[in-house]
């Protein structure tokens, strides 16, 4: 972690509905037109597909995402933010034990109803929050947001917000779209709702080969040992829904990053952003 870090909690600009209440279209904020106009079309944006490209258009697409305020990487040099998606789940508590052992704070992008129901893991969620980890939204049920209407996206976000408010008394501002899928409309709506969108620049793909720790660790090595890596910051994507990630990969990633003198931090810390939550 990056030393002492005081967090600011802001007042919420979003009014939420009672449970199981359908959102009227008039409740959903208008999309941010400046963001809409940054992109050539409403084509789906797949961040991993962009990274796989080698053309000038790759640079253009990454620039447009950055201009739209999408967080792609840590801005503090030589930092690594470990992020874990799709929990809370039965392995999250073991991961918290490991992080505590190494005095590392991480970022958890949680769902309301995916591998589990968040209300069945209130103790784990509270523990993560109380131990200084950053909690973010990963939507309520993990849908592809580009396939939803604006009111449906609003429901996904505010329903999970309400669950967080019950459990930790605040709502996360940072969010990660499921699958990393976005388009101009989704970005513009989330921006209007005052969320901060977080993607990544290291994808371990641990979900695809959970038992192959060396393959996932190799992806970290490829990036952290690349020329110029010490002048950059990285956001790594993992999933605490896999026991191997929670108990083996996370530890190996911590030890490896520290062997290269990288600092482990939350996304908020490594981007210099102190506003993580709202009431």
C-alpha positions in Angstrom: 0.0 0.0 0.0 1.1 3.6 -0.5 1.4 4.7 3.1 -1.4 6.4 5.0 -4.3 7.1 2.7 -7.4 9.0 3.9 -10.5 8.4 1.9 -13.2 11.0 1.2 -16.8 9.9 1.1 -19.1 12.2 -0.9 -22.8 12.7 -0.9 -24.7 10.5 -3.3 -26.1 12.2 -6.5 -28.2 9.1 -7.2 -31.7 8.5 -5.8 -32.5 4.8 -5.5 -35.7 2.9 -5.6 -37.4 0.5 -3.2 -36.5 -3.2 -3.8 -38.2 -4.8 -6.8 -39.4 -1.5 -8.1 -39.1 -1.0 -11.9 -37.1 2.1 -12.9 -39.2 4.6 -14.9 -37.2 5.9 -17.9 -37.6 9.5 -16.5 -35.5 8.5 -13.4 -32.4 7.5 -15.5 -30.1 10.5 -16.0 -29.4 11.7 -19.5 -26.2 10.4 -21.0 -23.1 12.5 -21.2 -23.1 13.8 -24.8 -19.4 14.8 -24.8 -18.5 11.2 -24.1 -20.9 9.9 -26.8 -19.1 12.2 -29.3 -15.7 10.8 -28.5 -16.4 7.6 -30.3 -17.1 7.0 -33.9 -20.0 4.6 -33.3 -21.8 2.6 -30.6 -19.8 -0.5 -31.5 -19.0 -2.8 -28.6 -15.6 -2.1 -27.0 -13.7 -5.2 -25.9 -10.5 -4.1 -24.1 -8.7 -7.4 -24.5 -9.3 -7.3 -28.2 -8.0 -3.8 -28.4 -4.8 -4.8 -26.5 -4.3 -7.7 -29.0 -4.2 -5.3 -31.9 -1.0 -3.9 -33.2 -2.3 -1.1 -35.4 -2.5 2.7 -34.9 -6.2 2.3 -34.3 -5.3 0.5 -31.0 -3.6 3.6 -29.8 -6.6 5.7 -30.9 -9.1 3.5 -29.1 -7.1 3.6 -25.9 -6.7 7.3 -26.2 -10.5 7.7 -26.6 -11.2 5.5 -23.5 -8.7 7.6 -21.5 -10.3 10.8 -22.7 -13.7 9.4 -21.6 -12.3 8.9 -18.1 -12.0 5.1 -18.3 -9.2 3.9 -16.0 -6.9 1.5 -17.8 -3.8 1.5 -15.6 -2.2 2.8 -12.4 -0.8 6.3 -12.9 1.7 6.0 -10.1 4.9 4.5 -11.6 6.0 1.1 -10.4 2.7 0.2 -8.8 0.5 -2.8 -9.2 -3.1 -3.0 -8.2 -4.4 -6.5 -7.7 -8.1 -6.6 -8.5 -10.5 -9.5 -8.0 -13.8 -9.9 -9.8 -17.1 -11.8 -9.3 -17.1 -12.3 -5.5 -17.8 -12.4 -2.7 -17.5 -16.1 -2.6 -16.4 -18.9 -0.3 -12.7 -18.4 -1.1 -12.7 -14.6 -0.5 -12.0 -15.0 3.2 -8.9 -17.1 2.6 -7.7 -14.4 0.2 -8.2 -11.8 2.8 -6.1 -13.8 5.2 -3.4 -14.0 2.6 -3.5 -10.2 1.9 -3.4 -9.5 5.6 -0.4 -11.7 6.0 1.5 -9.6 3.4 0.0 -6.3 4.4 -1.4 -5.7 1.0 -4.6 -3.9 0.1 -6.4 -4.9 -3.0 -9.6 -4.0 -5.0 -12.6 -6.2 -5.1 -15.3 -5.7 -7.8 -18.3 -7.5 -6.4 -21.6 -8.7 -7.7 -24.9 -8.9 -6.0 -26.0 -12.2 -7.5 -23.5 -14.2 -9.5 -21.5 -17.0 -7.9 -23.3 -16.2 -4.7 -25.6 -13.6 -3.2 -23.8 -10.8 -1.6 -26.2 -10.8 1.4 -25.0 -14.3 2.2 -21.4 -13.0 2.7 -22.0 -9.8 4.6 -19.3 -10.7 7.2 -16.8 -11.1 4.4 -17.8 -7.9 2.7 -17.6 -6.0 6.0 -14.2 -7.5 6.7 -12.7 -6.5 3.4 -14.0 -3.0 3.8 -12.8 -2.7 7.4 -9.3 -4.0 6.5 -8.8 -1.2 4.0 -9.5 -3.0 0.8 -11.3 -1.0 -1.9 -14.7 -2.3 -2.8 -16.2 -1.6 -6.3 -19.3 -2.5 -8.2 -19.3 -5.2 -10.9 -23.1 -4.9 -11.4 -25.8 -6.9 -9.7 -26.0 -10.0 -11.9 -23.0 -9.7 -14.2 -24.7 -9.0 -17.5 -23.1 -7.6 -20.7 -24.2 -4.0 -20.2 -24.1 -3.3 -24.0 -27.1 -5.6 -24.3 -29.2 -3.7 -21.8 -31.3 -0.6 -22.0 -30.4 2.5 -20.0 -33.1 1.7 -17.3 -31.8 -1.8 -17.0 -28.2 -0.6 -16.5 -29.5 1.9 -13.9 -31.2 -1.0 -12.1 -28.1 -3.2 -12.2 -26.0 -0.4 -10.6 -28.5 1.0 -8.0 -29.6 -2.5 -6.9 -26.1 -3.4 -6.0 -25.5 0.1 -4.5 -28.4 -0.6 -2.1 -26.9 -3.9 -1.0 -23.6 -2.2 -0.3 -25.3 0.5 1.6 -27.0 -2.1 3.8 -23.7 -3.9 4.5 -21.0 -1.2 4.7 -23.1 2.0 4.9 -21.6 3.5 1.7 -21.9 2.9 -2.0 -18.8 2.4 -4.3 -18.0 4.9 -6.9 -15.5 2.7 -8.8 -17.1 0.0 -11.1 -15.9 -2.5 -13.6 -18.2 -3.6 -16.4 -18.6 -7.4 -16.7 -16.4 -9.0 -19.4 -14.8 -5.5 -19.8 -17.5 -4.8 -22.4 -18.5 -1.2 -23.1 -19.8 1.1 -25.8 -20.2 4.8 -26.1 -23.7 4.7 -24.6 -22.8 2.6 -21.6 -19.7 4.8 -20.8 -21.8 8.0 -21.2 -24.6 6.7 -18.9 -22.2 5.5 -16.2 -20.4 8.8 -16.4 -23.7 10.6 -16.0 -24.3 8.5 -12.9 -20.9 9.6 -11.6 -19.2 6.2 -11.6 -15.6 5.7 -12.3 -15.0 2.9 -14.8 -12.0 0.6 -14.3 -10.6 -1.9 -16.8 -7.1 -3.3 -16.7 -3.8 -3.6 -18.5 -2.9 -7.1 -17.2 -5.5 -9.9 -17.7 -4.3 -13.2 -16.1 -7.3 -15.1 -17.6 -7.2 -17.2 -14.5 -10.8 -18.1 -15.0 -9.8 -20.0 -18.2 -7.0 -22.0 -16.6 -7.5 -21.8 -12.8 -5.1 -24.6 -12.0 -2.3 -23.4 -14.3 -0.8 -20.9 -11.9 2.4 -20.7 -14.0 0.5 -19.5 -17.0 -1.2 -16.7 -15.1 2.0 -15.7 -13.3 3.7 -15.7 -16.7 1.4 -13.0 -17.8 2.5 -10.8 -14.9 6.1 -11.5 -15.7 5.6 -10.6 -19.4 4.3 -7.2 -18.4 6.3 -6.3 -15.3 9.6 -7.3 -17.0 8.8 -5.5 -20.3 11.1 -2.6 -21.3 10.0 0.5 -19.5 7.7 -1.3 -17.1 9.2 0.4 -14.0 8.0 3.7 -15.4 4.4 2.5 -15.7 1.6 1.3 -13.4 -0.5 -1.8 -13.8 -3.9 -3.1 -12.9 -4.1 -6.9 -12.8 -7.3 -8.8 -13.3 -8.0 -12.0 -11.3 -11.1 -13.8 -9.8 -11.5 -14.7 -6.1 -14.1 -17.2 -7.2 -11.3 -19.7 -7.9 -9.6 -21.3 -5.0 -6.2 -21.5 -6.8 -6.3 -17.7 -7.4 -7.3 -17.0 -3.8 -4.7 -19.2 -2.2 -1.8 -19.6 -4.6 -1.8 -17.1 -7.5 -2.3 -14.1 -5.4 0.6 -15.0 -3.1 2.9 -15.7 -6.0 1.9 -12.4 -7.7 2.6 -10.4 -4.5 6.0 -12.0 -4.0 7.0 -11.6 -7.6 5.9 -7.9 -7.8 7.8 -7.2 -4.6 10.9 -8.9 -6.0 10.9 -6.3 -8.7 10.3 -3.5 -6.2 6.7 -2.8 -7.3 4.4 -1.3 -4.7 1.0 -3.1 -4.2 -1.9 -0.8 -3.9 -5.6 -0.4 -4.5 -6.9 1.2 -7.7 -7.8 4.4 -5.8 -4.4 4.6 -4.3 -2.5 3.9 -7.5 -4.5 6.5 -9.5 -4.2 9.1 -6.7 -8.0 9.2 -6.2 -9.2 9.6 -2.6 -13.0 9.5 -3.4 -13.9 5.8 -3.4 -17.4 5.9 -1.9 -20.6 8.0 -1.5 -23.4 7.9 0.9 
